[in-house]
Amino acid sequence: MAEIEIVGGGPLRGELSVQGSKNAVLPMMAAAVLNQGVTVIEHVPGIRDVRCMMQILSSLGCSCTLDKSGRLTIDAERLSGSCVRKEDMEKMRSSVILLGPLLARQGKACIYYPGGCMIGKRPIDLHLKALKQFGAEIEEEKETGKVTASLKRRGGMLSGAEVQLPYPSVGATENAIFAAVAAEGESFLSGCAREPEIAALCHMLNRMGARILGVGTSHLRITGGLPLHGCTVRADGDRIVAGTYLIAAAAAGGEIEISGIRSEELASLTALLEEGGAVVYRERDRIYLRSQRPFGRICAKTGPYPDFPTDLQSPLLALMSVSGGGMVEETVFESRFKTALELNKMGAAAEISGKLAKVAEGRRLHGCRVRACDLRGGAALVAAGLAAEGTTFVEQAEYIFRGYEDICRDLSSLGGRLWYRESVA
């Protein structure tokens, strides 16, 4: 087990350019399976989820190399496998997006129910229903969690389809796009997720030879069956990492500038921070924030993009705990309020009732031992530790490094005092 030690009480000051986007890079890696050439992705973060996906692709016959500059090269010419091992699937939920590409390329795909952070049921029914509409046959083994998709009655080909997603699931949208790109004929997808990472994936696929219209909207028209080839793309900066650091600065006080992002993608967050009293300036690729404690009361409701992102809900709870309090309604995932219990150990007064979390105002946090329950919750505890009095120890810190390349390095560069330790008993 690993931990992060944080000495709080000081402001954050300085400038920082953020890492590449985890949620953009992982589907780009899956997209590389669709062609038999070489795909190059630049600005790839050195995080655990990327390394896990590289291991999965390598086990399927792909060649994957990531250099120190963040340049990832994937050669899928010798793809030979179609079944992802259970132990690999259990490491992260994002691996489910390989279902569509493997089915399209191999005519069969075998996966297991995905793992990752334990923050709700995360059913994959939407993925499976979408693939069925393209002609896939689905077999599920409830006892083992094994899911097999095949085209054995379709001559090995997917067929274009009209697909209405009942909820704008990011992963289901990605798998539907993969299937539509490979299918014979035209497909019309509606109810799609509109996250920036979906648009980035569509732009990449178009560069590979696909034809996707309506990029950035909830309605996509895709001409499938076109020959695909490798390409070189660059991932945008990670908006969730940027948002985490902005929230940390708002909680601890200080003055920071985050660059390397598309500032409009964080409009829902910056509006809340301004509401709480922070001074925020946005340029195309950067956000400036100045915050003085105490911070005001804020209320938020999570939802699909462009609403407030569920991935920033836990960090926002940390901010509420040292400010004028507030309320969060979580509409995307259930069981994502576990971090509130850890914040209460530090002196917060958070109450959970179903999908609502209410945080009382006027509390002072004090350092203590807390435990990360998931990726974003762990980052939230780091932010709380920076704003707390005394020393905080965040246990199970390995969760954080699934999505943050080096949170200690980044926040230390802004004046934070924190250290990462491996193999703590």
C-alpha positions as CSV (number, residue, x, y, z in Angstrom):
1,M,0.0,0.0,0.0
2,A,1.2,3.5,-0.8
3,E,0.4,6.8,0.8
4,I,0.7,10.6,0.3
5,E,1.8,12.8,3.2
6,I,0.5,16.4,3.0
7,V,1.4,19.3,5.2
8,G,-1.4,21.8,4.8
9,G,-2.1,25.4,5.6
10,G,-0.3,27.2,2.8
11,P,-1.6,28.8,-0.5
12,L,-0.9,27.5,-4.0
13,R,0.8,29.9,-6.4
14,G,2.3,29.5,-9.9
15,E,1.7,28.2,-13.3
16,L,1.2,24.6,-14.5
17,S,0.6,22.9,-17.9
18,V,-1.5,19.8,-17.4
19,Q,-0.9,16.2,-18.7
20,G,-2.7,14.6,-21.6
21,S,-6.3,13.5,-21.1
22,K,-6.8,10.0,-19.7
23,N,-10.4,9.9,-20.9
24,A,-9.3,10.8,-24.4
25,V,-6.2,8.6,-24.7
26,L,-7.9,5.3,-23.7
27,P,-10.5,5.2,-26.4
28,M,-7.9,6.4,-28.9
29,M,-5.8,3.3,-27.9
30,A,-8.9,1.1,-28.5
31,A,-9.4,2.8,-31.9
32,A,-6.0,1.7,-33.0
33,V,-7.3,-1.9,-33.1
34,L,-9.6,-1.0,-36.0
35,N,-6.7,-0.7,-38.5
36,Q,-3.9,-2.9,-39.5
37,G,-1.3,-0.1,-39.5
38,V,0.6,2.0,-37.0
39,T,-1.1,4.6,-34.8
40,V,0.8,7.2,-33.0
41,I,-0.7,9.2,-30.0
42,E,1.2,12.1,-28.6
43,H,0.9,13.9,-25.2
44,V,0.0,10.6,-23.5
45,P,0.1,10.7,-19.7
46,G,2.3,8.1,-17.9
47,I,-0.6,6.8,-15.7
48,R,-1.5,3.3,-14.6
49,D,-4.6,3.0,-16.8
50,V,-2.5,3.7,-19.9
51,R,0.0,1.1,-18.9
52,C,-2.8,-1.4,-18.2
53,M,-4.3,-0.8,-21.6
54,M,-0.9,-1.3,-23.2
55,Q,-0.6,-4.6,-21.4
56,I,-4.0,-5.7,-22.7
57,L,-3.2,-4.7,-26.3
58,S,0.1,-6.4,-26.1
59,S,-1.5,-9.6,-24.9
60,L,-3.8,-9.5,-28.0
61,G,-0.8,-9.3,-30.4
62,C,-0.3,-5.6,-30.8
63,S,3.1,-3.9,-30.4
64,C,3.0,-0.9,-28.0
65,T,5.8,1.5,-27.0
66,L,5.6,4.7,-24.9
67,D,8.6,6.9,-24.8
68,K,9.6,9.5,-22.2
69,S,8.1,12.4,-24.2
70,G,4.6,10.8,-24.0
71,R,4.6,9.5,-27.6
72,L,2.7,6.2,-27.8
73,T,3.1,3.9,-30.9
74,I,0.7,1.1,-31.5
75,D,1.1,-1.4,-34.3
76,A,-2.0,-3.5,-34.6
77,E,-1.0,-5.4,-37.8
78,R,-0.4,-8.7,-35.9
79,L,-3.5,-8.5,-33.8
80,S,-4.3,-12.2,-33.1
81,G,-6.4,-12.4,-30.0
82,S,-10.1,-11.5,-29.4
83,C,-10.4,-12.4,-25.7
84,V,-9.3,-10.0,-22.9
85,R,-8.1,-11.9,-19.8
86,K,-10.2,-11.6,-16.7
87,E,-7.3,-10.4,-14.6
88,D,-6.7,-7.5,-17.1
89,M,-10.3,-6.5,-17.3
90,E,-10.6,-6.3,-13.5
91,K,-8.0,-3.6,-13.3
92,M,-10.0,-0.8,-15.0
93,R,-13.5,-0.3,-16.3
94,S,-12.3,1.5,-19.5
95,S,-11.3,-1.8,-20.9
96,V,-14.9,-2.5,-21.9
97,I,-14.4,-0.1,-24.9
98,L,-12.3,-2.9,-26.5
99,L,-15.5,-4.8,-27.1
100,G,-16.5,-2.9,-30.3
101,P,-13.1,-2.7,-31.9
102,L,-12.3,-6.4,-31.3
103,L,-15.7,-7.5,-32.6
104,A,-15.2,-5.4,-35.7
105,R,-11.7,-6.6,-36.4
106,Q,-11.9,-10.2,-35.4
107,G,-15.6,-11.0,-35.7
108,K,-15.7,-12.0,-32.1
109,A,-14.8,-10.4,-28.8
110,C,-14.7,-11.8,-25.3
111,I,-14.4,-9.6,-22.2
112,Y,-15.4,-9.8,-18.6
113,Y,-17.3,-7.3,-16.5
114,P,-14.9,-4.4,-16.0
115,G,-13.2,-3.3,-12.8
116,G,-11.5,0.0,-11.9
117,C,-12.9,2.2,-9.2
118,M,-15.8,0.8,-7.1
119,I,-18.2,3.7,-7.4
120,G,-21.5,2.0,-8.4
121,K,-22.9,-0.8,-10.5
122,R,-21.7,0.6,-13.8
123,P,-23.8,-1.9,-16.0
124,I,-22.7,-2.5,-19.5
125,D,-26.2,-3.2,-20.8
126,L,-26.2,0.0,-22.9
127,H,-23.0,-1.2,-24.7
128,L,-24.5,-4.6,-25.4
129,K,-27.8,-3.4,-26.6
130,A,-26.1,-1.0,-29.0
131,L,-23.9,-3.7,-30.5
132,K,-26.9,-6.0,-30.9
133,Q,-28.5,-3.4,-33.2
134,F,-25.5,-3.7,-35.5
135,G,-26.0,-7.5,-35.8
136,A,-23.9,-8.8,-32.9
137,E,-25.0,-11.8,-30.9
138,I,-24.3,-11.5,-27.2
139,E,-23.8,-14.4,-24.7
140,E,-23.3,-13.6,-21.0
141,E,-22.1,-16.0,-18.3
142,K,-23.5,-14.6,-15.1
143,E,-21.4,-16.9,-12.9
144,T,-18.0,-15.9,-14.4
145,G,-18.9,-12.4,-15.7
146,K,-17.8,-13.4,-19.2
147,V,-19.4,-11.6,-22.1
148,T,-18.9,-12.8,-25.7
149,A,-20.0,-10.9,-28.7
150,S,-19.9,-12.6,-32.1
151,L,-21.0,-12.3,-35.7
152,K,-21.2,-16.0,-36.5
153,R,-24.6,-15.7,-38.2
154,R,-23.8,-12.5,-40.0
155,G,-21.0,-13.7,-42.3
156,G,-18.5,-11.9,-40.1
157,M,-19.8,-8.4,-40.9
158,L,-21.6,-5.7,-38.9
159,S,-24.5,-3.9,-40.6
160,G,-25.3,-0.2,-40.4
161,A,-28.1,0.6,-37.9
162,E,-30.2,3.4,-36.4
163,V,-29.3,3.4,-32.7
164,Q,-31.1,5.5,-30.0
165,L,-29.1,5.5,-26.8
166,P,-31.5,5.9,-23.8
167,Y,-28.8,7.6,-21.8
168,P,-25.7,9.5,-23.0
169,S,-23.2,7.0,-21.7
170,V,-19.7,7.8,-22.7
171,G,-18.5,4.2,-23.0
172,A,-21.7,3.0,-24.8
173,T,-21.3,5.9,-27.3
174,E,-17.7,5.0,-28.0
175,N,-18.6,1.3,-28.6
176,A,-21.5,2.3,-30.9
177,I,-19.2,4.6,-32.9
178,F,-16.6,1.8,-33.3
179,A,-19.3,-0.6,-34.5
180,A,-20.7,2.0,-36.9
181,V,-17.3,2.8,-38.4
182,A,-16.7,-0.8,-39.2
183,A,-20.3,-1.7,-40.3
184,E,-21.4,-1.9,-43.9
185,G,-23.6,1.0,-44.8
186,E,-24.8,4.1,-43.0
187,S,-25.6,4.4,-39.3
188,F,-27.4,7.0,-37.4
189,L,-26.7,7.4,-33.7
190,S,-28.8,9.6,-31.5
191,G,-28.7,10.3,-27.8
192,C,-24.9,10.2,-27.9
193,A,-22.6,11.6,-25.2
194,R,-21.2,15.0,-26.1
195,E,-18.1,14.9,-23.9
196,P,-15.0,16.6,-25.5
197,E,-13.3,13.2,-25.5
198,I,-16.0,11.8,-27.8
199,A,-15.4,14.6,-30.2
200,A,-11.6,13.9,-30.1
201,L,-12.2,10.2,-30.8
202,C,-14.4,11.1,-33.8
203,H,-11.8,13.5,-35.2
204,M,-9.2,10.7,-34.9
205,L,-11.3,8.2,-36.7
206,N,-12.0,10.7,-39.5
207,R,-8.2,11.0,-39.9
208,M,-8.0,7.2,-40.1
209,G,-10.4,7.3,-43.0
210,A,-13.8,7.1,-41.4
211,R,-16.6,9.5,-42.2
212,I,-18.4,10.8,-39.2
213,L,-20.7,13.8,-39.4
214,G,-22.2,15.7,-36.5
215,V,-19.1,15.6,-34.3
216,G,-19.7,17.4,-31.0
217,T,-23.5,16.8,-31.1
218,S,-25.7,14.1,-29.8
219,H,-26.6,13.0,-33.3
220,L,-24.0,11.3,-35.4
221,R,-24.2,10.1,-39.0
222,I,-21.5,7.5,-39.9
223,T,-20.7,6.0,-43.2
224,G,-19.2,2.6,-42.3
225,G,-17.1,0.0,-44.0
226,L,-14.5,2.4,-45.4
227,P,-10.8,1.3,-45.4
228,L,-9.0,2.6,-42.3
229,H,-5.3,3.4,-41.9
230,G,-3.0,4.5,-39.1
231,C,-2.6,8.1,-38.2
232,T,-0.8,10.5,-35.7
233,V,-2.9,12.4,-33.2
234,R,-2.3,14.5,-30.1
235,A,-4.4,14.3,-27.0
236,D,-5.7,17.5,-25.4
237,G,-4.9,18.4,-21.9
238,D,-6.9,16.6,-19.1
239,R,-9.8,18.8,-18.1
240,I,-10.5,16.7,-15.0
241,V,-6.9,17.1,-13.7
242,A,-7.0,20.8,-14.5
243,G,-10.3,21.1,-12.6
244,T,-8.9,19.2,-9.6
245,Y,-6.0,21.7,-9.3
246,L,-8.3,24.7,-9.7
247,I,-10.4,23.4,-6.9
248,A,-7.4,22.7,-4.8
249,A,-6.3,26.3,-5.2
250,A,-9.7,27.6,-4.4
251,A,-9.7,25.5,-1.2
252,A,-6.2,26.3,0.0
253,G,-6.2,29.9,-1.3
254,G,-3.7,31.4,-3.7
255,E,-3.3,32.3,-7.3
256,I,-2.6,29.8,-10.1
257,E,-2.7,29.6,-13.9
258,I,-3.5,26.3,-15.6
259,S,-2.6,25.9,-19.3
260,G,-2.7,23.3,-22.0
261,I,-6.5,22.8,-21.9
262,R,-9.5,24.0,-23.7
263,S,-11.0,26.5,-21.2
264,E,-14.5,26.3,-22.5
265,E,-14.6,22.6,-21.5
266,L,-14.5,23.7,-17.8
267,A,-17.2,26.4,-18.0
268,S,-19.5,24.6,-15.5
269,L,-16.7,24.5,-13.0
270,T,-15.4,28.0,-13.4
271,A,-18.9,29.4,-13.1
272,L,-19.2,27.7,-9.7
273,L,-15.8,28.9,-8.6
274,E,-16.8,32.5,-9.5
275,E,-20.1,32.0,-7.6
276,G,-18.1,31.1,-4.5
277,G,-16.0,34.2,-4.7
278,A,-12.9,33.3,-6.8
279,V,-11.6,35.6,-9.5
280,V,-11.4,33.6,-12.7
281,Y,-10.1,34.6,-16.1
282,R,-10.3,32.3,-19.1
283,E,-8.4,32.4,-22.3
284,R,-8.6,29.8,-25.1
285,D,-6.0,27.4,-23.7
286,R,-5.6,28.5,-20.0
287,I,-7.5,29.5,-16.9
288,Y,-6.3,31.9,-14.2
289,L,-7.8,31.7,-10.7
290,R,-7.3,33.8,-7.6
291,S,-8.9,32.7,-4.4
292,Q,-9.0,34.0,-0.8
293,R,-10.4,32.1,2.1
294,P,-13.1,31.9,3.3
295,F,-14.8,30.6,0.2
296,G,-18.5,31.1,-0.3
297,R,-21.4,28.6,-0.4
298,I,-21.8,26.6,-3.7
299,C,-24.3,24.1,-5.0
300,A,-23.9,21.7,-7.9
301,K,-25.7,19.0,-9.8
302,T,-23.6,16.5,-11.8
303,G,-24.6,15.4,-15.3
304,P,-23.4,14.5,-18.8
305,Y,-21.4,17.2,-20.5
306,P,-21.8,20.2,-20.6
307,D,-23.2,19.8,-17.1
308,F,-20.9,19.7,-14.1
309,P,-18.7,16.5,-14.4
310,T,-19.2,13.7,-12.0
311,D,-15.4,13.2,-11.9
312,L,-15.1,16.6,-10.1
313,Q,-17.8,15.9,-7.6
314,S,-15.5,14.5,-4.9
315,P,-13.0,17.4,-5.2
316,L,-15.9,19.8,-5.0
317,L,-17.0,18.2,-1.7
318,A,-13.5,18.9,-0.3
319,L,-13.8,22.6,-1.3
320,M,-17.3,22.8,0.3
321,S,-15.8,21.4,3.5
322,V,-13.5,24.4,4.0
323,S,-15.9,27.0,2.7
324,G,-19.4,28.2,3.1
325,G,-20.7,24.7,2.6
326,G,-23.2,23.7,0.0
327,M,-25.0,20.8,-1.6
328,V,-24.2,18.3,-4.5
329,E,-26.7,16.2,-6.3
330,E,-25.1,13.2,-8.0
331,T,-27.1,12.0,-11.0
332,V,-24.5,9.9,-12.9
333,F,-23.2,7.3,-10.5
334,E,-24.5,5.9,-7.2
335,S,-22.2,5.1,-4.4
336,R,-19.9,8.1,-5.2
337,F,-20.1,9.8,-1.8
338,K,-17.7,7.5,0.0
339,T,-15.1,10.3,0.2
340,A,-17.5,12.4,2.3
341,L,-17.0,9.9,5.2
342,E,-13.2,10.4,4.9
343,L,-13.7,14.2,4.9
344,N,-15.8,14.0,8.0
345,K,-12.8,12.3,9.7
346,M,-10.9,15.6,9.0
347,G,-13.6,17.7,10.6
348,A,-16.1,18.2,7.8
349,A,-19.8,18.0,8.4
350,A,-21.1,16.2,5.3
351,E,-24.5,14.4,5.4
352,I,-25.5,11.9,2.7
353,S,-29.1,11.2,1.7
354,G,-29.6,9.2,-1.4
355,K,-28.2,11.2,-4.4
356,L,-27.7,14.3,-2.2
357,A,-24.7,15.4,-0.2
358,K,-25.1,18.4,2.1
359,V,-22.0,20.0,3.7
360,A,-22.2,22.4,6.6
361,E,-20.4,25.7,6.6
362,G,-17.8,27.1,8.9
363,R,-15.7,24.0,9.5
364,R,-12.0,23.8,9.9
365,L,-10.3,20.7,8.6
366,H,-7.4,19.1,10.6
367,G,-4.9,16.6,9.3
368,C,-5.4,12.9,10.0
369,R,-5.2,9.5,8.3
370,V,-7.7,9.0,5.6
371,R,-8.1,6.4,2.8
372,A,-8.7,6.9,-0.9
373,C,-11.7,4.8,-2.0
374,D,-11.3,5.6,-5.7
375,L,-9.4,7.7,-8.2
376,R,-11.1,11.1,-7.9
377,G,-11.9,10.6,-4.2
378,G,-8.2,10.2,-3.5
379,A,-7.4,13.4,-5.4
380,A,-10.1,15.1,-3.4
381,L,-8.5,14.1,-0.1
382,V,-5.2,15.5,-1.3
383,A,-6.9,18.8,-2.0
384,A,-8.5,18.7,1.4
385,G,-5.1,18.0,3.0
386,L,-3.6,21.1,1.4
387,A,-6.4,23.2,2.9
388,A,-6.3,21.5,6.3
389,E,-4.3,22.4,9.4
390,G,-1.5,20.0,10.2
391,T,-0.5,16.8,8.4
392,T,-2.7,14.5,6.4
393,F,-1.9,11.0,5.3
394,V,-3.8,9.6,2.3
395,E,-3.6,5.8,2.3
396,Q,-4.3,3.6,-0.8
397,A,-2.8,6.4,-2.9
398,E,-2.2,4.0,-5.7
399,Y,-5.8,4.7,-6.8
400,I,-4.8,8.3,-7.6
401,F,-2.0,7.3,-10.0
402,R,-4.6,5.6,-12.2
403,G,-5.4,9.0,-13.6
404,Y,-2.9,11.6,-12.3
405,E,0.6,11.2,-13.7
406,D,2.3,12.8,-10.7
407,I,0.0,14.8,-8.4
408,C,2.7,15.4,-5.9
409,R,5.1,16.9,-8.5
410,D,2.4,19.0,-9.9
411,L,1.1,20.5,-6.7
412,S,4.6,20.8,-5.2
413,S,5.4,23.0,-8.2
414,L,2.6,25.3,-7.1
415,G,4.0,25.5,-3.5
416,G,2.2,22.6,-1.9
417,R,4.0,20.4,0.6
418,L,3.3,16.7,-0.2
419,W,5.3,13.5,-0.7
420,Y,4.5,10.1,-2.1
421,R,5.7,6.9,-0.4
422,E,5.6,3.4,-1.9
423,S,5.1,0.1,0.0
424,V,3.8,1.5,3.3
425,A,2.8,-1.4,5.5
